[in-house]
Amino acid sequence: MTKNAFVALVTCFNEDETINYEATRRQVRRQVAAGNNIMCAGTNGDFTALTHAEKIRLTEEVVDEVAGQAKVIVNAGMPATFETIQLAKAFDRIGVDGIAVITPFFIACTQDSLIRHFSAVADSVTTPTYLYDIPARTQNHIEPETAAKLALHGNIAGIKDSGGAQETLAAYLQVSKETPGFDVYSGPDHLVLWSLQNGAAGCISGLGNALPHVLADILKAFDAGDLAEAERQQAIYTAFRTDLYALGFAPAMVKRSLYLQDASVGASRQPALLPSAEQDQKIAAILQKYDLLPGKSA
């Protein structure tokens, strides 16, 4: 089975913090040209800073730009089941390939309430629905046993694991092995190849915004059976991740590293971390190390 790389696409903003849809479309074209699929309105897409209407238009723009050349998954997750269902239904009408549902945030959930939440969303649409676990940001974690129960739902097609723990990812992969039709997509950038080797359907990576070709080449080499090349590309990806993420909050660093390559992506909406000249110099040095400054490609 061919593996799929999705990039958790950044949302581009103008100086007045309105969405720059044309710049976002350019980023879509860049990723599709590299061979990657798209996830929009996710963590790296500043989804918590977008309005309900903006998420719908953003998804329409992305789907229109992709024009069937790649797959599109969109995140519908919100704290309340009610709004999550409203968004999911809107995305269902647009015609995306998958609807990811991040665990509710701010509201503390039991595992039973998570089962009710995800089941209600999946019941409301015909588009395949994916669980999205990122406990460091939501403070709610989908236990592997809960994922196993939800995997039996006819319209829950898999899970995006952004927890960062190899042990949890391995547990989700075991659920996938035991439940046909339930796919695992890894989120941690340093575990892309490991997850593929252990049965993942692919990955959904934020770092791919900065290194689209390296991400795509990990999967291409793996699919071609060239493990040595896959390992080489993963080593580049992991090293870049280590250098960049040492400077601060991962999505902010990815967005800023992309900004220094292409200023049209803009900054993020406030109260996101404001860039500093000192930090930009450090990021620029990393970009130069990996030949990613304007005029280069990776």
C-alpha positions as CSV (number, residue, x, y, z in Angstrom):
1,M,0.0,0.0,0.0
2,T,1.4,3.4,-1.0
3,K,2.0,5.6,2.0
4,N,0.7,9.2,2.2
5,A,2.5,12.3,3.4
6,F,0.3,15.2,4.5
7,V,1.6,18.6,5.4
8,A,-0.2,20.4,8.1
9,L,-0.3,23.5,6.0
10,V,0.3,27.0,7.5
11,T,-2.4,29.6,7.0
12,C,-1.0,32.8,5.5
13,F,-1.9,36.2,6.8
14,N,-1.7,39.8,5.6
15,E,-0.2,42.5,7.8
16,D,-3.7,43.4,9.1
17,E,-4.1,39.8,10.2
18,T,-6.7,39.0,7.6
19,I,-6.1,35.7,5.7
20,N,-4.0,35.9,2.6
21,Y,-5.8,33.3,0.6
22,E,-3.7,33.7,-2.5
23,A,-0.5,33.2,-0.6
24,T,-2.1,30.1,1.0
25,R,-2.9,28.8,-2.4
26,R,0.7,29.2,-3.4
27,Q,1.8,27.1,-0.4
28,V,-0.7,24.5,-1.5
29,R,0.8,24.4,-5.0
30,R,4.3,24.2,-3.5
31,Q,3.3,21.1,-1.5
32,V,1.4,19.4,-4.2
33,A,4.3,19.9,-6.6
34,A,6.6,18.2,-4.1
35,G,4.2,15.3,-3.9
36,N,2.5,15.9,-0.6
37,N,-1.1,16.0,0.4
38,I,-2.7,18.7,2.5
39,M,-4.2,19.1,6.0
40,C,-5.6,22.5,6.6
41,A,-6.9,24.3,9.6
42,G,-4.7,22.2,11.9
43,T,-2.3,23.2,14.7
44,N,0.2,24.6,12.2
45,G,-2.6,26.3,10.4
46,D,-3.5,28.4,13.4
47,F,-6.9,26.9,13.6
48,T,-7.6,28.3,17.1
49,A,-7.2,31.8,15.7
50,L,-9.6,31.3,12.8
51,T,-13.3,32.0,12.8
52,H,-16.0,29.4,11.9
53,A,-16.6,31.1,8.5
54,E,-12.9,31.5,7.8
55,K,-12.3,27.8,8.3
56,I,-15.0,27.0,5.8
57,R,-13.7,29.4,3.2
58,L,-10.1,28.3,3.8
59,T,-11.1,24.7,3.1
60,E,-13.0,25.7,-0.1
61,E,-9.9,27.6,-1.3
62,V,-7.6,24.7,-0.6
63,V,-9.9,22.1,-2.2
64,D,-10.3,24.3,-5.2
65,E,-6.5,24.8,-5.6
66,V,-5.7,21.1,-5.1
67,A,-8.3,20.3,-7.9
68,G,-8.0,16.6,-7.3
69,Q,-4.2,16.4,-7.6
70,A,-3.8,15.5,-3.9
71,K,-5.9,14.6,-0.9
72,V,-7.2,17.1,1.6
73,I,-8.0,16.6,5.2
74,V,-9.4,19.4,7.4
75,N,-9.6,19.7,11.1
76,A,-13.1,20.3,12.5
77,G,-12.3,19.9,16.2
78,M,-13.6,22.5,18.6
79,P,-14.2,22.4,22.4
80,A,-18.0,21.8,22.0
81,T,-19.4,18.8,20.1
82,F,-22.1,21.1,18.7
83,E,-19.7,23.4,16.8
84,T,-17.5,20.5,15.8
85,I,-20.5,18.9,14.1
86,Q,-21.5,22.2,12.4
87,L,-18.0,22.5,10.9
88,A,-17.8,18.8,10.0
89,K,-21.1,19.1,8.1
90,A,-19.8,22.1,6.2
91,F,-16.6,20.3,5.3
92,D,-18.6,17.2,4.3
93,R,-20.5,19.4,1.8
94,I,-17.3,20.9,0.4
95,G,-16.0,17.4,-0.5
96,V,-12.8,16.9,1.4
97,D,-11.1,13.5,1.6
98,G,-11.1,13.3,5.4
99,I,-12.2,15.2,8.5
100,A,-9.8,15.3,11.4
101,V,-11.3,16.0,14.8
102,I,-8.8,17.2,17.4
103,T,-9.7,16.3,21.0
104,P,-11.8,18.9,22.8
105,F,-9.6,21.5,24.6
106,F,-10.3,23.6,27.7
107,I,-13.0,21.2,28.7
108,A,-11.8,18.2,30.7
109,C,-13.1,15.0,29.2
110,T,-13.4,11.4,30.4
111,Q,-12.7,8.6,28.0
112,D,-16.5,8.0,27.8
113,S,-17.2,11.6,26.9
114,L,-14.5,11.4,24.2
115,I,-16.2,8.3,22.8
116,R,-19.6,10.1,22.7
117,H,-18.0,13.2,21.2
118,F,-16.1,11.5,18.3
119,S,-19.0,9.1,17.6
120,A,-21.5,12.0,17.3
121,V,-19.2,13.8,14.9
122,A,-18.6,10.7,12.8
123,D,-22.4,10.0,12.8
124,S,-23.1,13.4,11.3
125,V,-21.1,13.1,8.1
126,T,-20.3,10.6,5.3
127,T,-16.7,11.8,4.9
128,P,-14.2,9.5,6.7
129,T,-13.4,10.9,10.1
130,Y,-10.1,10.8,11.9
131,L,-9.3,11.1,15.6
132,Y,-6.6,13.7,16.3
133,D,-4.7,13.3,19.5
134,I,-2.4,16.1,20.7
135,P,-2.6,16.0,24.5
136,A,0.1,18.6,25.2
137,R,-2.1,21.2,23.6
138,T,-5.6,20.0,24.5
139,Q,-5.0,18.3,27.9
140,N,-7.2,15.5,26.8
141,H,-5.7,12.2,25.6
142,I,-7.3,9.4,23.6
143,E,-6.2,6.3,25.4
144,P,-5.3,3.4,23.0
145,E,-8.2,1.4,24.5
146,T,-10.5,4.2,23.6
147,A,-9.1,4.4,20.1
148,A,-9.8,0.6,19.8
149,K,-13.4,1.1,20.7
150,L,-13.8,4.1,18.3
151,A,-12.1,2.1,15.5
152,L,-15.2,-0.1,15.4
153,H,-17.3,2.9,14.3
154,G,-18.1,2.5,10.6
155,N,-17.1,6.1,9.8
156,I,-14.0,6.5,11.9
157,A,-11.1,5.8,9.5
158,G,-8.1,6.3,11.7
159,I,-6.1,8.6,14.0
160,K,-3.5,11.3,13.8
161,D,-1.1,10.8,16.7
162,S,0.7,14.0,17.7
163,G,1.5,13.0,21.2
164,G,5.2,12.5,20.6
165,A,5.5,9.3,22.6
166,Q,6.7,6.3,20.6
167,E,5.0,4.0,23.1
168,T,1.6,5.5,22.4
169,L,2.1,5.5,18.7
170,A,3.0,1.8,18.9
171,A,-0.2,1.2,20.8
172,Y,-2.2,2.9,18.1
173,L,-0.4,0.9,15.4
174,Q,-1.4,-2.2,17.2
175,V,-5.1,-1.1,17.1
176,S,-4.7,-0.6,13.4
177,K,-3.3,-4.1,12.9
178,E,-6.2,-5.5,14.8
179,T,-8.9,-3.4,13.1
180,P,-8.9,-3.3,9.3
181,G,-9.8,0.1,7.9
182,F,-8.4,2.0,10.9
183,D,-5.3,3.9,9.7
184,V,-2.6,5.6,11.8
185,Y,-0.9,8.8,10.7
186,S,2.1,9.8,12.7
187,G,2.6,13.4,13.7
188,P,6.1,13.5,15.3
189,D,8.6,14.5,12.6
190,H,11.4,12.4,14.0
191,L,9.2,9.2,13.8
192,V,8.1,9.4,10.2
193,L,10.2,6.5,8.9
194,W,9.8,4.5,12.1
195,S,6.0,4.7,11.9
196,L,6.0,3.7,8.2
197,Q,8.2,0.7,9.1
198,N,5.7,-0.3,11.8
199,G,2.5,-0.1,9.7
200,A,1.5,3.5,9.6
201,A,-0.6,4.6,6.6
202,G,1.5,7.8,6.4
203,C,2.2,11.0,8.3
204,I,0.8,14.4,8.9
205,S,3.7,16.8,9.5
206,G,4.0,20.4,10.3
207,L,7.8,20.5,9.5
208,G,7.0,19.7,5.9
209,N,6.0,23.3,5.4
210,A,9.7,24.1,5.5
211,L,11.1,20.9,4.0
212,P,8.4,19.7,1.5
213,H,10.8,17.7,-0.7
214,V,12.6,16.0,2.2
215,L,9.3,14.8,3.6
216,A,8.0,13.6,0.3
217,D,11.4,11.8,-0.4
218,I,11.2,9.8,2.9
219,L,7.9,8.3,1.7
220,K,8.9,7.9,-1.9
221,A,12.1,6.1,-0.9
222,F,10.2,3.9,1.5
223,D,7.6,3.0,-1.1
224,A,10.3,2.2,-3.5
225,G,12.0,-0.1,-1.0
226,D,15.1,2.1,-0.8
227,L,15.6,2.0,2.9
228,A,19.0,3.6,2.8
229,E,17.7,6.6,1.0
230,A,14.7,6.8,3.3
231,E,17.0,6.7,6.3
232,R,19.2,9.5,4.8
233,Q,16.2,11.8,4.2
234,Q,14.8,11.0,7.7
235,A,18.2,11.9,9.2
236,I,18.1,15.3,7.5
237,Y,14.5,15.8,8.6
238,T,15.3,14.9,12.2
239,A,18.4,17.1,12.4
240,F,16.5,20.1,11.0
241,R,13.8,19.4,13.6
242,T,16.3,19.2,16.4
243,D,18.0,22.5,15.4
244,L,14.8,24.5,14.7
245,Y,12.6,23.3,17.7
246,A,15.4,24.1,20.1
247,L,14.6,27.7,19.5
248,G,11.0,27.7,20.7
249,F,7.3,26.6,20.2
250,A,7.4,24.2,17.2
251,P,4.5,25.7,15.1
252,A,5.8,29.2,15.6
253,M,9.3,28.2,14.6
254,V,8.0,26.4,11.5
255,K,6.0,29.4,10.4
256,R,8.9,31.8,11.0
257,S,11.3,29.6,9.1
258,L,8.9,29.6,6.2
259,Y,8.5,33.4,6.5
260,L,12.2,33.8,6.1
261,Q,12.0,31.8,2.9
262,D,8.8,33.5,1.7
263,A,7.5,36.6,3.5
264,S,4.1,36.3,1.9
265,V,3.1,33.7,4.4
266,G,3.0,36.5,7.0
267,A,3.1,36.3,10.8
268,S,0.4,34.6,12.9
269,R,-2.5,36.3,14.6
270,Q,-1.9,37.7,18.0
271,P,-1.3,36.7,20.7
272,A,1.2,34.4,18.9
273,L,4.8,34.8,19.8
274,L,6.3,37.9,18.2
275,P,9.5,37.3,16.3
276,S,12.7,39.0,17.3
277,A,15.8,40.0,15.2
278,E,18.0,37.8,17.4
279,Q,15.7,34.8,16.9
280,D,15.4,35.5,13.1
281,Q,19.2,35.4,12.9
282,K,19.3,32.0,14.6
283,I,16.6,30.7,12.3
284,A,18.4,32.1,9.2
285,A,21.6,30.4,10.3
286,I,19.7,27.1,10.4
287,L,18.1,27.7,7.0
288,Q,21.6,28.4,5.6
289,K,23.0,25.2,7.1
290,Y,20.3,23.2,5.3
291,D,20.4,25.3,2.0
292,L,16.9,26.6,2.6
293,L,17.4,30.3,2.1
294,P,15.6,32.0,-0.8
295,G,16.8,30.6,-4.1
296,K,17.3,27.1,-2.6
297,S,14.9,24.2,-2.2
298,A,14.5,21.2,0.0
